[in-house]
Amino acid sequence: MSGLLSGKTAIILGLANRWSIAYAIAQAYQREGARLILTYQNERQQKTVEELGAGVGAERVVACDVSKDEEIAALAAALQADGVKLDVVVHSIAFANPEDLARPFVETSRAGFALAHDVSAYSLVAVSRALAPLMTEGGSILTLSYLGAVRVVENYNVMGVAKAALEASVRYLAANLGASNVRVNAISAGPIKTAAARGIKDFSKVLGGVAALAPMKRNTDPAEVADTAVFLASPLGRGVTGNVIYVDGGFQIMGLSAGS
């Protein structure tokens, strides 16, 4: 262990299972010496997150449904009351109705559009507003995006538009919070076999296509995303804010290949 995050406290919102990118980040943060706080959305997820938290040595596991302002406020108040000083906030949260993901974007429902943006993008704004005051010595806020934010990815539909809003939010939050030495960035990971990804139609074809075209000729390892999250949370990333860092084996640089 190199201890890049020794003495730092990180809260990870959105860790739902051991296959998630958030769990890989939690493992990397534990390796680097961070104190961990995890959140879960509801009672159905509580036991799973508590068990995962025990595995990464989390100091506490607390409830927070980011679609409810009162729960975000309660989380911030509880941490403040306990004298917690945060250094890192990881936002790993996104959701869209399955029916809105399954249909062409032009057929997205009004309610589905609003829900996807509320949970996937606005929640970063709400969480940043509530938790940045606890980052009294500055720190790092990071979120997770995907190439579908800037390019059309078949079957990603409304989630791609929500991720575009998320990436724009990163830039505006970075501008707002920079004077407090709070940095805000996004990691745009290549496609990874997570539970959430299984909700995207023909996801296996996406994996195959990316592995064939990416310069590194393979898919992304969650540990690679986690190590980038360590960089952004550590003093090594102290001059980086308002950015989207791609961890996708270089896929985002490619155009059409010969024969496409």
SULJO-V575557 format. One record per run of one state. SS is the DSSP state (H for helix, E for strand, C for the rest). FROM is the first residue (numbers start at 1). TO is the last residue. If there is no record, write none. Layout:
# SULJO-V575557
ss = <SS & SS>
from = <FROM & FROM>
to = <TO & TO>
This chain:
# SULJO-V575557
ss = <C & E & C & H & C & E & C & H & C & E & C & H & C & E & C & H & C & H & C & H & C & E & C & H & C & H & C & E & C & H & C & H & C & H & C & H & C & E & C & H & C>
from = <1 & 9 & 14 & 21 & 32 & 35 & 41 & 43 & 56 & 60 & 64 & 69 & 82 & 88 & 92 & 98 & 103 & 105 & 108 & 110 & 135 & 139 & 146 & 147 & 150 & 157 & 181 & 182 & 190 & 196 & 200 & 203 & 214 & 222 & 234 & 235 & 238 & 244 & 248 & 251 & 254>
to = <8 & 13 & 20 & 31 & 34 & 40 & 42 & 55 & 59 & 63 & 68 & 81 & 87 & 91 & 97 & 102 & 104 & 107 & 109 & 134 & 138 & 145 & 146 & 149 & 156 & 180 & 181 & 189 & 195 & 199 & 202 & 213 & 221 & 233 & 234 & 237 & 243 & 247 & 250 & 253 & 260>
